């Protein structure tokens, strides 16, 4: 699936807030419940996503699983779901997996991209972050490569988060410019809450020459969120790819 996160308070269900997970649960329950032969099963539909994107964050590729016993026609269900769902969520495909398959825990690698517009564009204000100051992209790329030398990224994690480890294996991190847009791509086996936005904010400080490459290494080694840079706005962040052994 894919979604524009502008109108949602992130993926995960929460009280008194519109979320992607809640919207999907409702849609699946309605569509599958429309078949009287499976109606009792459909009432309990609950999807589990491959990750938990924050408020305003988008996904160009997201996977989720749900348990459902009776067989149903997947292609027609996709069509029905896309007709029922809001215009900012699209389902690409539904397919069967083993009972043990898990959208979150089976993911081998995730890729995010962050978009910065370097020219004011009224048509991309909800799809990227407009930043008018000149950035040293070459230096930001040098700093990005330093990320691959580390595994503990506590300094980029949201504080008071409920995780057992701050270790992540980053396999790719780089910047490129396409026309009037800077694109940061980062891939890892897992990401911490707010991690990508904090990394981008710190790399922007590198690009402004506010901190050095040596400072960047020290920030990571000190494991202190207060030493890292600001979190860039959510609208520029996209989950773009998730990899599994069986997809």
Secondary structure, DSSP 8 states (H G I E B T S, - for coil): -EE-GGGSS-SS--TTS--HHHHHHHHHHHHHHTSGGGHHHHTT---EES----TT-EESS--EE----S---HHHHHHHHHHHS-TTEE--------TT--TTTT--EEEEEEEEESS--TTSTTTSEE--S---HHHHHHHHHHGGG--B-GGGS-TT---S--B--EEEEEEEEETTEEEEEEEES---TTHHHHHHHHHHHHHTTSS-HHHHHHHHHHT-GGGS-----GGGEEEEEEE-S--
